[in-house]
């Protein structure tokens, strides 16, 4: 929930935040670290608005989860090579490890957040591809030529 206590400074009328908002207390310590780090990047890109704070919180916890799962996977692979990727049950059946599934699910969430913030290559291109109002309409110009 966003309250006035969470917002340090709203910035100008366009809603852009100019200072890092205080992270919510319910974020993990790692989540708070990622929240502040991404907030700073988004502020520099002039893309952080108050309405995006919930997405920033989701991003931060997804990144914290991904980071934890990556460390756990690495540790398991040190103990027994491959065990960080595949778990083997008592029956001999195998499946993806819990860590790998957590990483995959976190990555999906992270990429959705990247898209919302316009920081993945595709959405960044979409943000920058606005039409220049001074540029003429090619088809309108072509129509004028045809009438002559």
Buried (B, 14 or more C-beta within 10 A) or exposed (E): EEEEEBBEEBBEEEEBBEBBBEBBEEBBEBBBBBBBEBBEEBBEEEBBBBEBBEBBBBBBBBBBBBBBBBEBBEEBBEEEEEBBBEBEEEEEEEEEBBBBEBBEBBBEBBEBBBBBBBBBEEBBEEEEEEEEEEEEEEEEEEEEEEEE
